[in-house]
Amino acid sequence: MPLASQSDVAARLGRQLTTTELDRLPSLIDDASAMVVGYCGQDFEPGPVPVAVVGVVAKAVARVIARATAGTEFTDQQTAGPFSVRFSAPASSGDVWLTAADKLALRPHRVGGGLRSVQSVGNRYLIDGGY
């Protein structure tokens, strides 16, 4: 189930989508929706999708579209001593991703997340009859 619509993405971008962007839009929304469903641990059915979830999905799609339309200008450069590498926008923006701010916005909608207790000592270390 898509968790955002074309109008949600257009609102995040602040403009209407081009025909090329409209062709990619359904798959990007599906990818972003699947990522949010996986992160939150629920599919938000039945019922209305929370506003924060719609916003995160729309922002994730808008980020991909905005970076893809940035052209060939370099957006990231990493340097280590005399070595450096530059990534262009299309080369570094092929998929949707969640930012730290997105994860904070989704935190109230996560189920089954958080810390878990894991046994750190196996049975082979039991002493005195297994107590």
TORVO-884124 format. One record per residue (C-alpha): residue number from 1; residue in three letters; x, y negated, z. Coordinates in steps of 0.2 Angstrom, whole numbers, plus 2048, in hexadecimal, padded with zeros to 3 digits. Example, Ala and Ser with C-alpha at 12.3 -4.5 7.8 and 13.67 -1.06 7.14 Angstrom:
2
+------+------+-----+-----+-----+
! resi ! resn !   x !   y !   z !
+------+------+-----+-----+-----+
!    1 !  ala ! 83E ! 816 ! 827 !
!    2 !  ser ! 844 ! 805 ! 824 !
+------+------+-----+-----+-----+
REM end
This chain:
131
+------+------+-----+-----+-----+
! resi ! resn !   x !   y !   z !
+------+------+-----+-----+-----+
!    1 !  met ! 800 ! 800 ! 800 !
!    2 !  pro ! 808 ! 7EF ! 7FB !
!    3 !  leu ! 809 ! 7E4 ! 80A !
!    4 !  ala ! 80A ! 7D4 ! 800 !
!    5 !  ser ! 803 ! 7CC ! 7F1 !
!    6 !  gln ! 809 ! 7C2 ! 7E2 !
!    7 !  ser ! 802 ! 7B2 ! 7EA !
!    8 !  asp ! 80C ! 7B6 ! 7FA !
!    9 !  val ! 81C ! 7B7 ! 7F0 !
!   10 !  ala ! 818 ! 7A8 ! 7E6 !
!   11 !  ala ! 815 ! 79E ! 7F6 !
!   12 !  arg ! 826 ! 7A3 ! 7FD !
!   13 !  leu ! 82F ! 79E ! 7ED !
!   14 !  gly ! 825 ! 78E ! 7EC !
!   15 !  arg ! 821 ! 791 ! 7DA !
!   16 !  gln ! 818 ! 79C ! 7CD !
!   17 !  leu ! 820 ! 7AC ! 7C8 !
!   18 !  thr ! 827 ! 7AE ! 7B6 !
!   19 !  thr ! 821 ! 7BC ! 7AB !
!   20 !  thr ! 832 ! 7C5 ! 7AD !
!   21 !  glu ! 830 ! 7C4 ! 7C0 !
!   22 !  leu ! 81D ! 7C9 ! 7BF !
!   23 !  asp ! 823 ! 7D9 ! 7B6 !
!   24 !  arg ! 82F ! 7DD ! 7C5 !
!   25 !  leu ! 823 ! 7D8 ! 7D3 !
!   26 !  pro ! 819 ! 7E7 ! 7D6 !
!   27 !  ser ! 829 ! 7F2 ! 7D8 !
!   28 !  leu ! 831 ! 7E5 ! 7E3 !
!   29 !  ile ! 822 ! 7E4 ! 7EE !
!   30 !  asp ! 821 ! 7F7 ! 7EF !
!   31 !  asp ! 833 ! 7F8 ! 7F4 !
!   32 !  ala ! 831 ! 7EA ! 801 !
!   33 !  ser ! 821 ! 7F2 ! 808 !
!   34 !  ala ! 82A ! 803 ! 80A !
!   35 !  met ! 838 ! 7FB ! 813 !
!   36 !  val ! 82D ! 7F2 ! 81F !
!   37 !  val ! 822 ! 801 ! 822 !
!   38 !  gly ! 832 ! 80B ! 825 !
!   39 !  tyr ! 839 ! 7FE ! 831 !
!   40 !  cys ! 829 ! 7FC ! 83B !
!   41 !  gly ! 824 ! 80E ! 83B !
!   42 !  gln ! 812 ! 80B ! 836 !
!   43 !  asp ! 809 ! 809 ! 825 !
!   44 !  phe ! 7FD ! 7FB ! 82C !
!   45 !  glu ! 7EE ! 805 ! 825 !
!   46 !  pro ! 7DF ! 803 ! 828 !
!   47 !  gly ! 7DC ! 7F1 ! 82C !
!   48 !  pro ! 7E4 ! 7E0 ! 828 !
!   49 !  val ! 7F6 ! 7DF ! 826 !
!   50 !  pro ! 7FE ! 7D3 ! 833 !
!   51 !  val ! 803 ! 7C2 ! 82D !
!   52 !  ala ! 815 ! 7C4 ! 832 !
!   53 !  val ! 816 ! 7D5 ! 828 !
!   54 !  val ! 80F ! 7CC ! 818 !
!   55 !  gly ! 81C ! 7BE ! 81B !
!   56 !  val ! 82B ! 7CA ! 81C !
!   57 !  val ! 826 ! 7D4 ! 80D !
!   58 !  ala ! 823 ! 7C4 ! 803 !
!   59 !  lys ! 834 ! 7BC ! 809 !
!   60 !  ala ! 83D ! 7CC ! 805 !
!   61 !  val ! 836 ! 7CC ! 7F3 !
!   62 !  ala ! 839 ! 7BA ! 7F1 !
!   63 !  arg ! 84B ! 7BB ! 7F6 !
!   64 !  val ! 84E ! 7C8 ! 7E8 !
!   65 !  ile ! 846 ! 7BD ! 7DB !
!   66 !  ala ! 84E ! 7AD ! 7E1 !
!   67 !  arg ! 860 ! 7B5 ! 7E0 !
!   68 !  ala ! 85C ! 7BE ! 7CF !
!   69 !  thr ! 858 ! 7AD ! 7C8 !
!   70 !  ala ! 867 ! 7A4 ! 7CF !
!   71 !  gly ! 871 ! 7A9 ! 7BF !
!   72 !  thr ! 883 ! 7AE ! 7BE !
!   73 !  glu ! 889 ! 7A1 ! 7CB !
!   74 !  phe ! 893 ! 7A9 ! 7D9 !
!   75 !  thr ! 88A ! 7AB ! 7E9 !
!   76 !  asp ! 896 ! 7B5 ! 7F4 !
!   77 !  gln ! 8A9 ! 7B5 ! 7F5 !
!   78 !  gln ! 8B4 ! 7C0 ! 801 !
!   79 !  thr ! 8C6 ! 7BE ! 804 !
!   80 !  ala ! 8D3 ! 7C8 ! 80D !
!   81 !  gly ! 8E4 ! 7C1 ! 80C !
!   82 !  pro ! 8E9 ! 7BF ! 7F9 !
!   83 !  phe ! 8DA ! 7CA ! 7F3 !
!   84 !  ser ! 8C9 ! 7C3 ! 7F0 !
!   85 !  val ! 8B9 ! 7C9 ! 7E8 !
!   86 !  arg ! 8AA ! 7BF ! 7E2 !
!   87 !  phe ! 898 ! 7C6 ! 7E0 !
!   88 !  ser ! 88C ! 7BE ! 7D4 !
!   89 !  ala ! 87A ! 7BC ! 7D9 !
!   90 !  pro ! 874 ! 7CA ! 7CD !
!   91 !  ala ! 881 ! 7D6 ! 7D3 !
!   92 !  ser ! 87E ! 7D4 ! 7E5 !
!   93 !  ser ! 86B ! 7D2 ! 7E6 !
!   94 !  gly ! 864 ! 7E2 ! 7DE !
!   95 !  asp ! 859 ! 7E8 ! 7EC !
!   96 !  val ! 84E ! 7E1 ! 7FA !
!   97 !  trp ! 855 ! 7E0 ! 80B !
!   98 !  leu ! 850 ! 7DA ! 81D !
!   99 !  thr ! 859 ! 7CC ! 825 !
!  100 !  ala ! 85B ! 7CB ! 838 !
!  101 !  ala ! 84D ! 7BE ! 838 !
!  102 !  asp ! 841 ! 7CA ! 82F !
!  103 !  lys ! 845 ! 7D7 ! 83C !
!  104 !  leu ! 841 ! 7CB ! 84A !
!  105 !  ala ! 830 ! 7C7 ! 842 !
!  106 !  leu ! 82C ! 7D9 ! 840 !
!  107 !  arg ! 831 ! 7DE ! 852 !
!  108 !  pro ! 81F ! 7DD ! 859 !
!  109 !  his ! 819 ! 7E9 ! 84B !
!  110 !  arg ! 825 ! 7F7 ! 84E !
!  111 !  val ! 81F ! 807 ! 855 !
!  112 !  gly ! 82A ! 815 ! 85C !
!  113 !  gly ! 83A ! 80A ! 85B !
!  114 !  gly ! 846 ! 804 ! 869 !
!  115 !  leu ! 852 ! 80E ! 873 !
!  116 !  arg ! 851 ! 821 ! 875 !
!  117 !  ser ! 858 ! 82C ! 883 !
!  118 !  val ! 864 ! 839 ! 87C !
!  119 !  gln ! 86C ! 847 ! 886 !
!  120 !  ser ! 87F ! 844 ! 886 !
!  121 !  val ! 884 ! 854 ! 88E !
!  122 !  gly ! 881 ! 865 ! 885 !
!  123 !  asn ! 87D ! 875 ! 88D !
!  124 !  arg ! 88F ! 87C ! 88C !
!  125 !  tyr ! 894 ! 870 ! 899 !
!  126 !  leu ! 888 ! 876 ! 8A7 !
!  127 !  ile ! 890 ! 87B ! 8B7 !
!  128 !  asp ! 88A ! 887 ! 8C5 !
!  129 !  gly ! 87C ! 890 ! 8BC !
!  130 !  gly ! 875 ! 882 ! 8B1 !
!  131 !  tyr ! 870 ! 875 ! 8BE !
+------+------+-----+-----+-----+
REM end
